[in-house]
Amino acid sequence: MSKPMSPGLPSWLHVHPDIASALVAGEPIVALESAVITHGLPRPVNFELARSMEVEIVSAGARPATVALLDGQVRFGLSREELERLALETDVCKVSRRDLGVASAKSQTGGTTVAATMYVSHAAGAQVMATGGIGGVHRGGTGDVSADLIELTHTPVAVVCSGAKSILDLPRTLEWLETAGVPVIGWKTDEFPAFFSRGSGLPVSTRADMAAEVAAILRSHWGMGLGSGALICIPCPENISVSIEIVENAMTQAESEAQASGITGKNLTPFLLSRLADLTGGATLQANLALLRNNARVAAAIAQAMI
């Protein structure tokens, strides 16, 4: 059973007892978003992935804290049983920052996006979170900009990811981040990763080859009062990555199908990711699973370096 960590934290925040103890002790903690569990991966692969990400973090010497809503309670850290329920339950919503209050008032269960996870993590006092790919600027002239980008402008949490999802407009997403003053740190790379693919041909704002380097950048950034978040971008593991040409060809067909079916808004990303997996014979799904585990492991090293 979860409970608020202490009277000093918001009453709406329910922290798993093990995570509460770790926070008090100053142990390294990695927050995990859960929309990828509820809306980004098929069942039961999603539960297996969620557990393996937590195992990767523990093996690397940090504590995993999966963020989600259960029956309207905002949770920072879940038990195995709670994680399984979240992964396998079908009546779940996708919760961004905008939806936190609504979902809580309606006693809903849901997975948190990067934006909502950043907000909850900051409220709990955690500085590092891991995910697969962030949301960004969508392709075409829709004007659709993910709330993840907005959250990165004003919430000081480091988001460890593999760039933005490759279904997005990556050049415009990077331009948006530059305008907003969000550092984009390449982990052992000078290129912005393209999610399933290792590189996009686009430059990051700086490179870091060790967790201590990342920690030094984050301390300096936040120490100057620059209150934005930061991206630490890790290429998909080379042995499982998918060529950008294969992804783009599949993406063209998936976008055409989405348009023909009138799929838009919050339903678009899950549809495109699912179709990409189908059209690539499961290659993008396997890449997604591998990069999620790898990102969790690196996030744990960064969290340790921040202590």
C-alpha angles and dihedrals in degrees: 000000000000126000140177110284097227142333088264093069128071115282090232093062116092115192125195108246093240091052091045090056091047092051092051091048092050094240120161112269131188118200117212127207115228106200086089087060097046101034110010105058136042121253130286092012088066093063093046090051093047091053093045091052090054090048091051090054094047091047089053092054103260137101121252118221113187111201121216145128119256116187090336096311116123105227128201102192127007134216118238090257092050091048091051091049091051092049099046102035112100101199097074132127132219108245123204125171090276091055101048096091094040094049091047094049091049093047091238130165117226151147119254123232123223090269095052092041091053091051094049093043092053090049089053093048097250118141104190132056133172132215141148106252131343125233118254144156111335123230121261128022100305094112089224109158120178119242085230089076093049091050091052090060095065112014115084100220126123111233114205108203146135093257122270122329109278091233087074135080098266099187092051091044091054091046089052091051092049092051090049093051096243114153113232108202119193113216104223089332141090092206131080106245118238096218103245090025124062098230141022100189088246121119126240118223093246142352132233126186100185137043090240090059091052091048091051091052092048093048091049093046095049093036089063091056094254095149100193126111123247136226122226104194120202123187117237110264107277097232093059104030121119123228114255090234092059091047093048093049091050090044092056091056094043092051091050091052092048092051092048090050094045093240111163143142120026092351093060101074096049090047094050094046091050093048092047089055090051095045094048095047092251095308095123091047092053090047090050092052092048096048092047091055092045093049091051091053094050091045089057091054091050092048089053091050090053092060 
